[in-house]
Amino acid sequence: MPSILSDNHTATDIQNPVEIVNNLANQVMSAADPNQAFNQILEASPDAKNAMDLINKYGNGNPKAAFMNYAAATGKQIFGQSILQKLGLK
C-alpha cells in the first residue's frame, strides 16, 4: 500500500493518520526493545526515515514543532495550524 507520507496514493489508500501513528507507537512501546523496534521501522520504510529526518531538521526532534516549522517554510502555516486544531493538538 502506498504511504500517506508520499504523493503516490489514492483516496482509498489513505487510512486515518492518527490511527496509523497510534498503531506504530503501540508497536514500538510494546516491543521488548523499543529503540530497536523504532529503528527497524525507520530502516524498513523510506517514508518513515524521511519523516524522521524532517522532524530532526525542522523541529530538533520535536514532531509538533517540526510540523509547524515545515508548514511555515513551505508557506502553509495556516493550513498546518488548522490541521493541529482538528486533531486537538493546538
C-alpha positions in Angstrom: 0.0 0.0 0.0 1.4 3.5 -0.8 2.2 5.6 2.1 0.3 8.7 3.2 3.7 10.4 3.5 4.3 10.2 -0.2 2.4 11.6 -3.2 1.7 8.2 -4.8 -1.6 7.3 -3.2 -5.3 7.4 -3.9 -8.2 8.4 -1.7 -9.0 4.8 -0.9 -5.4 4.1 0.2 -5.4 6.7 3.0 -6.1 5.4 6.5 -6.8 7.7 9.4 -3.3 9.1 10.1 -3.9 9.3 13.8 -4.7 5.6 13.8 -1.6 4.8 11.9 0.6 6.8 14.3 -1.1 5.2 17.3 -0.6 1.7 15.9 3.1 2.4 15.3 3.5 3.9 18.7 1.9 0.9 20.3 4.1 -1.4 18.2 7.2 0.3 19.4 6.2 0.7 23.0 5.1 -2.9 23.4 8.3 -4.3 21.9 10.9 -5.9 24.1 13.4 -3.3 22.8 11.5 -0.1 21.8 14.7 1.5 20.4 15.4 -1.4 18.2 11.7 -1.6 17.0 11.7 2.1 16.2 15.0 1.8 14.2 13.6 -1.2 12.3 10.6 0.9 11.3 12.9 3.6 10.0 15.1 1.1 8.2 12.1 -0.7 6.6 10.3 2.4 5.4 11.9 5.2 3.4 8.9 7.4 4.2 9.3 6.9 7.9 13.0 7.7 7.6 12.2 10.8 5.6 9.7 11.9 8.2 12.2 11.4 11.0 14.8 13.3 9.0 12.3 16.2 8.6 11.4 16.1 12.3 15.1 16.3 13.2 15.7 19.1 10.6 12.7 21.3 11.3 11.9 20.5 14.9 15.1 19.3 16.5 13.4 16.0 17.3 10.0 17.6 18.3 7.3 16.4 15.8 4.8 19.2 16.6 7.5 21.9 16.2 8.8 20.2 13.0 5.3 20.1 11.5 4.7 23.8 12.2 8.2 24.9 11.1 7.9 22.9 7.9 4.4 24.3 7.2 5.8 27.8 7.7 8.9 27.1 5.5 6.6 26.0 2.7 4.1 28.8 3.1 1.4 26.6 4.5 1.4 27.8 8.2 -2.4 28.5 8.3 -3.1 25.0 6.9 -0.8 23.5 9.4 -2.5 25.3 12.3 -5.9 24.1 11.0 -4.7 20.5 11.0 -3.4 20.7 14.5 -6.6 22.3 15.7 -8.7 19.5 14.1 -6.5 16.9 15.8 -6.8 18.7 19.1 -3.1 19.4 19.3 -3.2 23.1 19.4 
